[in-house]
Amino acid sequence: MRFSVLVYSKGFKQKDLAKELGVSQQLVSKWCSHKCKPQEQSINQMATIFGISVEKVIKSLTEK
C-alpha cells in the first residue's frame, strides 16, 4: 500500500498527520509524493499513530 493511500485509509488528511507529528503539511506532502523520506523518529510515531508495524510504514514509503 502506498504511503498516501495508507494515510487516507487510516482516516487522516495530510494536515492532520502533520499536526500529530509536529511537522509541516508540505513535508508530509513530500513524503506522499516520494520526494523525500521521513526521519526514523517520524516513522516510529506514524507506526504508533496508525497502529501498524514500523516495517509496514517503511514498505508504504517505498511503494510507488
KEKOLDO-796442 format. One record per residue (C-alpha): residue in one letter; x, y, z. Coordinates in steps of 0.001 Angstrom, whole numbers, padded with zeros to 6 digits. Layout:
N
ATOM   residuo      east     north        up
ATOM         A         X         Y         Z
...
This chain:
64
ATOM   residuo      east     north        up
ATOM         M    000000    000000    000000
ATOM         R    001409    003380   -000987
ATOM         F    002074    005867    001780
ATOM         S   -000539    008346    000562
ATOM         V   -003156    005577    000488
ATOM         L   -002103    004447    003970
ATOM         V   -002529    007964    005358
ATOM         Y   -006050    008329    003962
ATOM         S   -007071    004748    004804
ATOM         K   -006304    005484    008455
ATOM         G   -008650    008479    008351
ATOM         F   -006028    011208    008149
ATOM         K   -005534    014125    005824
ATOM         Q   -002001    015353    005259
ATOM         K   -002560    018368    007515
ATOM         D   -003904    016134    010313
ATOM         L   -000904    013830    010178
ATOM         A    001459    016804    010052
ATOM         K   -000131    018234    013197
ATOM         E    000134    014881    015021
ATOM         L    003816    014598    014100
ATOM         G    004710    018242    014664
ATOM         V    005901    018760    011086
ATOM         S    004675    020875    008186
ATOM         Q    001963    019760    005789
ATOM         Q    004440    020411    002975
ATOM         L    006797    017833    004443
ATOM         V    004042    015202    004636
ATOM         S    003173    016052    001027
ATOM         K    006793    015371    000037
ATOM         W    006634    012000    001778
ATOM         C    003411    011170   -000093
ATOM         S    004974    012092   -003439
ATOM         H    008253    010279   -002662
ATOM         K    010307    013469   -002892
ATOM         C    011912    012730    000466
ATOM         K    011651    010215    003293
ATOM         P    010790    010861    006930
ATOM         Q    013292    010547    009719
ATOM         E    013302    007450    011897
ATOM         Q    011521    009247    014742
ATOM         S    008627    010211    012455
ATOM         I    008390    006659    011102
ATOM         N    008157    005308    014643
ATOM         Q    005495    007886    015537
ATOM         M    003463    007018    012429
ATOM         A    003575    003314    013272
ATOM         T    002134    004124    016689
ATOM         I   -000471    006554    015336
ATOM         F   -001605    004142    012608
ATOM         G   -001423    001052    014834
ATOM         I    000847   -000815    012423
ATOM         S    004432   -002027    012421
ATOM         V    007389    000172    011544
ATOM         E    008103   -002251    008708
ATOM         K    004687   -001591    007164
ATOM         V    005251    002158    007321
ATOM         I    008646    001765    005652
ATOM         K    007192   -000509    002982
ATOM         S    004468    002040    002208
ATOM         L    007124    004714    001789
ATOM         T    008990    002653   -000801
ATOM         E    005977    001626   -002915
ATOM         K    005194    003853   -005878
